[in-house]
Amino acid sequence: MAFLATLGMLALYASLLALFLKVAWAIYRDQRRLHIPPGIKYRIRIRILHIGVKLGVLAVIFTKSLLRNPFKLLEWLYRIFIPKWSPTLTIKDLVFDDVPVRVFWPKTTPSGKRRGVVVIAAGGGVMGNVGIADVPCRHIARETDSVVMTVAFRLAPEHLFPIPIMDCCTATIHFLKNAEEYGVDPHRIVLYGDCGGGTFAAAVSEYLAGKKDLPKLGGQVLINSPFQAVDFNLPSYQQNQSVPFLFRKHALKIATRLLTAKEVNLEDIIKNAHLPEHVWMKYRKWVNPNDIPERFKGRGYVPMERPPFRPELYEIMKEATNPMCSPLLAKDDVIRQLPKTFLLTCEFDIFRDDGLLFKKRLEDNDVPVTWYHIEDGVHGMFFGHGIWPLEYPGTKLHWQHINNFINSI
């Protein structure tokens, strides 16, 4: 019996060693694939943080096989490491028209009605939750003396597009209608979103644009966000396809998971084979590399010919041109009703050119735009703000520009 027990322990240790070696090899291969352009500072830290991000993704994949909903584990870990209590904020979990939300109030006494900020979590509708949004919510509430609300929207692939975005619309409408109940001026409510959260925020703004029975939004803050699913070969998609923290292929995997539960040929979508010619030409007036300023077209950008159309991909990806999925494709009469906008882009981010094209559309329709570009910035650099050693150097300065815009509402 003792021999069998010893044999079992040896087998366990051997399995753990094999798992460790496999993970180490995967990390090594991933690091070899990384492309860190010379203009990026803090190269070693970028590599370390990228490993952390990838290990987090691996943890989610692993727990997916053990739990029906692995994000419950993430929420549990969040409650341990980031307690809901705060010395400067009152934080409550509420429900707005059947949508769970979390609301943050500064404990200071206001002189009147406060500004409101709706924060929509990053993660493309696949990983977003109130835990991910906690850091920006606390920062905005403290630094701008605003009442902040974040939405615990349902997640794909269990809840496909447009369900996560509609949850955000529902919660935002409730907040607008009942703003005074939460100490908020309904005419000073701002939408904030980073990465996919910015896509959702822009989609919510467009959804609310024509609703005359609601107060008009005061503004929107859109950080490093994708705004279209037409062309995945714009200069920034090519130049930054292997730059941490978000590879082009991984971004498309998240996007397709929001749209469909089916397996998708990402390589053909990367080549833009998912749209027929007439759809491609229809949106070329808004999604065109010719509209990207020349200074952004260096670093090896090569215009590409579209491959043969793949009808089976179009059947899966039809909703990709829905403005709620691609806010850049909304009609002019919707765009011109959008509130004043703060757009932040990073030079070494695949979504940089989406931001540049969205900026042009807003300006062409006389929407006031504040554009802030970070020359050495990468996607995800705002993750971990205020949490050492996760904080990317320089984010405090960049955050101040965001705070100033919010304070202007």
C-alpha positions, 0 to 999 in steps of 0.5 A: 500500500505504501508503495502504491501511495509513493508511486501515486505521489511520484506520478502527481509530481511528474504531471505537475512538472510536465504541466510546468514545462508545457506552460514555460515552453508556451510562454517562451514561444509567445515571447519569441512572437512578441514584436516590441517596436523601438518606440516603446519604453519599458520593454522588460516590464512590457514583457513581464506584464504580457506574461501576466496577462497570458497566464490570466487568460490560461487560468480562465481557459483552465477553469472553463473546464471545471466551472460552468461559469469561470468568471464566478472564480474571477469575481471571487478572487476580486472580492478577496484582493479588492475589497468593496469597502473604501474609506473615501467612497460608498459602494453599493450593488443595485439592480437597474431594470433587472440589470445588476450594477455597482454604484460608487458615491464620494463620501464628501458632501456635494454642493449640489447635484453631482456629475454621473459617469457610466463605466463600461468594462473592457473585455469585448463582452466576453470578459467584462465584469464589475471587477475589471471596471473597479479600478477606473470606477474608483479613480473617476469617482475620487478624482472628479467627484462624480457618482459612478455606475458600472454595468454587470452585463451578461457575457458571451458566448452564453449571451451573444450580441447584442445582449451585452450591449442592450444590458448597458443600454437598459442600465444607462437609460434607468440611470438617466431617468432616475439620476436625481434619486442618486444625487446626479444631474441628468444633463451631466452624465458621461459614458466611459469605456476602455477597449471593447467597453469603448465600443459598447459606450459608443454603441449606447450613445448612438442608441440613445441619440434619437430618444427625445424622452431622455436627457441628452448625454453630456459626453463620452470618453472612448479609450483605445477602442475598436469601432469597425469590423470591416477592414482588419488590414488598416495600417495599425492592424498590420503594424501592431499585430504582434505588439502586446498586450493584444494581438490582432488574432486574439482581438478577432477571437474575442470579437467573433465569440461575441457574435457567434458560438461557432468556430470561425476561420480567423485567418480569412477574416484577417484577410477581409474575406468575410464581406461581399464586394457590395458591402465592402464598397458601401462602407469604404467611404468611412473605413478607408486607409486613405483617410489615415494621416500619412504619418501613421503609415510607416513601419512596414504598412503594405496595402493589401488586395482583398481575397475571394469572398467567403459566403459562409463567413458572411453568414456568421459575421453579418452582424459585424456591420451592425452599427451597434457592433461597429459604431463607425458605420452609423448614419450621419443623422445619428453621428451628428447627435452624439455628445462631445467626445474624448478619444484616446489612441495609442501608437502601438495599438491595433485599434489606433486607426479605428480611433482616427477614423471615428475622430474624422467621422465625428469632426465631419459631422460637427461633433466636438472632439478632444483627441489625445494620442500617446506616442509610446502607448500600447493597448491595455496600458491603463490596466492596473492603474494605481496598483503597483507593480501593474501600473504602466509608467506615465498613466497618471499623466494620461489619466489627468487629461481624461479627468480634465475632460470629465470635469468639463462636463 
